Amino acid sequence: MQLRLLVLMLCLLSVAATAAVPWESVDVDEAVRRAENDDKRVLVYFGATWCGACRKLESEVFDAPDGERLADDFVPLQFDADSDAARPVRERYNIKGLPTVLVLDEHAAEVGRIVGYSDKAAWLARLDGFRRSERGGGGGISLGAATPRAFPR
């Protein structure tokens, strides 16, 4: 009985581990090239370990069982906003608060921005307006339901 329980738990952990967003390990320009080849857009997530709203977004959306489906429509990139690697990208796209998610087109131009996080349903509904099939939808405004945290100075 204990062996069956252990096997079941390992299977569940394995499923949960593969359900998260499969973040790419490339720069923005390479992600844009991949997105253009695959007829997708680029989803760029800026978060930080000290950001509570970031942790909530990650656990409720990105690490949730349906998180990996975001890669169906987007080439997903993740940046630790406090890292040196993120600095040029933060400056390029004028990132001021966290969490921030950008949606970029095939020219690396911003077509959508979601700042802050309140709940999964509202966040996913907002993101739906920026999918490639929704050309121009969404308008690029923030959710406004949660106050984004500014970078510490």
C-alpha positions as a LaTeX table, in Angstrom:
\begin{tabular}{lrrr}
\hline
Residue & $x$ (\AA) & $y$ (\AA) & $z$ (\AA) \\
\hline
Met1 & 0.00 & 0.00 & 0.00 \\
Gln2 & 2.78 & 2.44 & 0.88 \\
Leu3 & 4.58 & 1.62 & $-2.35$ \\
Arg4 & 1.43 & 2.40 & $-4.37$ \\
Leu5 & 1.01 & 5.68 & $-2.55$ \\
Leu6 & 4.64 & 6.58 & $-3.20$ \\
Val7 & 4.30 & 5.75 & $-6.92$ \\
Leu8 & 1.10 & 7.79 & $-7.15$ \\
Met9 & 2.76 & 10.78 & $-5.45$ \\
Leu10 & 5.75 & 10.58 & $-7.79$ \\
Cys11 & 3.44 & 10.48 & $-10.80$ \\
Leu12 & 1.53 & 13.51 & $-9.57$ \\
Leu13 & 4.75 & 15.41 & $-8.92$ \\
Ser14 & 5.97 & 14.51 & $-12.38$ \\
Val15 & 2.76 & 15.85 & $-13.96$ \\
Ala16 & 2.90 & 19.04 & $-11.89$ \\
Ala17 & 6.54 & 19.58 & $-12.80$ \\
Thr18 & 5.80 & 19.37 & $-16.53$ \\
Ala19 & 2.71 & 21.56 & $-16.32$ \\
Ala20 & 4.59 & 24.78 & $-15.65$ \\
Val21 & 5.39 & 27.33 & $-18.33$ \\
Pro22 & 8.41 & 26.08 & $-20.31$ \\
Trp23 & 10.48 & 29.28 & $-20.05$ \\
Glu24 & 12.99 & 29.78 & $-22.87$ \\
Ser25 & 16.64 & 30.48 & $-22.09$ \\
Val26 & 17.29 & 32.96 & $-24.91$ \\
Asp27 & 17.46 & 36.73 & $-25.28$ \\
Val28 & 14.55 & 38.84 & $-26.47$ \\
Asp29 & 15.77 & 39.09 & $-30.05$ \\
Glu30 & 16.15 & 35.31 & $-30.38$ \\
Ala31 & 12.70 & 34.81 & $-28.82$ \\
Val32 & 11.26 & 37.22 & $-31.38$ \\
Arg33 & 12.86 & 35.23 & $-34.22$ \\
Arg34 & 11.42 & 32.00 & $-32.82$ \\
Ala35 & 8.01 & 33.58 & $-32.39$ \\
Glu36 & 7.98 & 34.86 & $-35.95$ \\
Asn37 & 8.92 & 31.42 & $-37.29$ \\
Asp38 & 6.18 & 29.78 & $-35.21$ \\
Asp39 & 3.54 & 32.49 & $-35.83$ \\
Lys40 & 3.43 & 33.36 & $-32.12$ \\
Arg41 & 4.07 & 36.35 & $-29.93$ \\
Val42 & 6.64 & 36.68 & $-27.16$ \\
Leu43 & 5.53 & 36.74 & $-23.52$ \\
Val44 & 8.14 & 38.39 & $-21.28$ \\
Tyr45 & 7.66 & 38.06 & $-17.52$ \\
Phe46 & 9.53 & 40.26 & $-15.04$ \\
Gly47 & 9.36 & 39.13 & $-11.42$ \\
Ala48 & 11.48 & 39.06 & $-8.28$ \\
Thr49 & 11.82 & 36.83 & $-5.24$ \\
Trp50 & 10.82 & 39.69 & $-2.90$ \\
Cys51 & 7.59 & 40.41 & $-4.83$ \\
Gly52 & 4.52 & 38.79 & $-3.24$ \\
Ala53 & 2.28 & 39.44 & $-6.25$ \\
Cys54 & 4.93 & 37.82 & $-8.47$ \\
Arg55 & 4.92 & 34.68 & $-6.32$ \\
Lys56 & 1.12 & 34.58 & $-6.48$ \\
Leu57 & 1.11 & 34.98 & $-10.29$ \\
Glu58 & 3.69 & 32.23 & $-10.60$ \\
Ser59 & 1.86 & 29.76 & $-8.36$ \\
Glu60 & $-1.66$ & 30.45 & $-9.68$ \\
Val61 & $-0.87$ & 30.85 & $-13.40$ \\
Phe62 & 2.64 & 29.94 & $-14.51$ \\
Asp63 & 3.15 & 26.88 & $-12.28$ \\
Ala64 & $-0.48$ & 25.74 & $-12.45$ \\
Pro65 & $-1.54$ & 22.65 & $-14.42$ \\
Asp66 & $-2.52$ & 24.72 & $-17.46$ \\
Gly67 & 0.57 & 26.96 & $-17.35$ \\
Glu68 & 2.40 & 25.06 & $-20.08$ \\
Arg69 & $-0.42$ & 25.88 & $-22.51$ \\
Leu70 & 0.82 & 29.48 & $-22.62$ \\
Ala71 & 3.61 & 28.18 & $-24.86$ \\
Asp72 & 0.97 & 27.24 & $-27.45$ \\
Asp73 & 0.52 & 30.93 & $-28.29$ \\
Phe74 & 3.68 & 32.55 & $-26.94$ \\
Val75 & 7.43 & 32.12 & $-26.75$ \\
Pro76 & 7.79 & 32.62 & $-22.99$ \\
Leu77 & 10.74 & 34.45 & $-21.42$ \\
Gln78 & 11.26 & 35.01 & $-17.70$ \\
Phe79 & 13.55 & 37.58 & $-16.09$ \\
Asp80 & 14.53 & 38.09 & $-12.49$ \\
Ala81 & 14.02 & 41.84 & $-12.58$ \\
Asp82 & 16.87 & 42.39 & $-10.13$ \\
Ser83 & 19.45 & 40.57 & $-12.26$ \\
Asp84 & 22.10 & 42.19 & $-14.41$ \\
Ala85 & 20.76 & 40.27 & $-17.41$ \\
Ala86 & 17.35 & 41.89 & $-17.00$ \\
Arg87 & 18.60 & 45.47 & $-16.72$ \\
Pro88 & 18.89 & 46.24 & $-20.47$ \\
Val89 & 15.52 & 44.64 & $-21.18$ \\
Arg90 & 13.89 & 46.52 & $-18.27$ \\
Glu91 & 15.30 & 49.78 & $-19.64$ \\
Arg92 & 14.37 & 48.96 & $-23.24$ \\
Tyr93 & 10.72 & 48.43 & $-22.26$ \\
Asn94 & 10.55 & 50.91 & $-19.37$ \\
Ile95 & 9.61 & 48.40 & $-16.66$ \\
Lys96 & 8.72 & 50.31 & $-13.48$ \\
Gly97 & 6.83 & 47.83 & $-11.27$ \\
Leu98 & 6.36 & 44.13 & $-10.66$ \\
Pro99 & 5.00 & 41.84 & $-11.74$ \\
Thr100 & 5.05 & 43.03 & $-15.33$ \\
Val101 & 4.25 & 40.85 & $-18.33$ \\
Leu102 & 4.88 & 42.16 & $-21.83$ \\
Val103 & 3.59 & 40.75 & $-25.09$ \\
Leu104 & 5.83 & 41.50 & $-28.05$ \\
Asp105 & 5.16 & 41.17 & $-31.77$ \\
Glu106 & 7.45 & 39.93 & $-34.53$ \\
His107 & 9.34 & 43.26 & $-34.50$ \\
Ala108 & 9.96 & 43.15 & $-30.72$ \\
Ala109 & 7.42 & 45.96 & $-30.35$ \\
Glu110 & 5.19 & 45.92 & $-27.31$ \\
Val111 & 1.59 & 45.05 & $-28.14$ \\
Gly112 & 0.46 & 44.40 & $-24.58$ \\
Arg113 & 1.41 & 44.99 & $-20.97$ \\
Ile114 & $-0.07$ & 43.61 & $-17.79$ \\
Val115 & 1.19 & 45.20 & $-14.58$ \\
Gly116 & 0.20 & 43.73 & $-11.22$ \\
Tyr117 & $-1.82$ & 40.66 & $-10.36$ \\
Ser118 & $-5.16$ & 40.18 & $-8.66$ \\
Asp119 & $-6.55$ & 36.79 & $-9.64$ \\
Lys120 & $-6.09$ & 34.10 & $-12.26$ \\
Ala121 & $-9.36$ & 34.59 & $-14.16$ \\
Ala122 & $-8.89$ & 38.34 & $-14.60$ \\
Trp123 & $-5.23$ & 37.96 & $-15.54$ \\
Leu124 & $-5.89$ & 35.25 & $-18.15$ \\
Ala125 & $-8.79$ & 37.25 & $-19.60$ \\
Arg126 & $-6.47$ & 40.21 & $-19.96$ \\
Leu127 & $-3.80$ & 38.07 & $-21.63$ \\
Asp128 & $-6.35$ & 36.65 & $-24.09$ \\
Gly129 & $-6.65$ & 40.11 & $-25.66$ \\
Phe130 & $-2.98$ & 39.98 & $-26.65$ \\
Arg131 & $-2.89$ & 36.59 & $-28.36$ \\
Arg132 & $-1.80$ & 36.65 & $-31.99$ \\
Ser133 & $-5.29$ & 35.88 & $-33.28$ \\
Glu134 & $-6.60$ & 38.96 & $-31.48$ \\
Arg135 & $-4.45$ & 41.40 & $-33.53$ \\
Gly136 & $-4.43$ & 44.73 & $-31.76$ \\
Gly137 & $-6.83$ & 43.73 & $-28.98$ \\
Gly138 & $-6.32$ & 44.71 & $-25.39$ \\
Gly139 & $-4.98$ & 48.24 & $-25.56$ \\
Gly140 & $-1.96$ & 47.69 & $-23.34$ \\
Ile141 & $-3.31$ & 49.07 & $-20.07$ \\
Ser142 & $-2.66$ & 47.68 & $-16.62$ \\
Leu143 & $-5.09$ & 45.55 & $-14.68$ \\
Gly144 & $-5.09$ & 48.06 & $-11.87$ \\
Ala145 & $-6.57$ & 45.57 & $-9.38$ \\
Ala146 & $-3.33$ & 45.16 & $-7.48$ \\
Thr147 & $-0.73$ & 47.81 & $-6.88$ \\
Pro148 & 2.54 & 46.72 & $-8.48$ \\
Arg149 & 5.64 & 46.84 & $-6.33$ \\
Ala150 & 8.33 & 49.27 & $-7.48$ \\
Phe151 & 11.96 & 48.27 & $-7.65$ \\
Pro152 & 13.94 & 48.88 & $-4.47$ \\
Arg153 & 16.61 & 51.50 & $-4.89$ \\
\hline
\end{tabular}
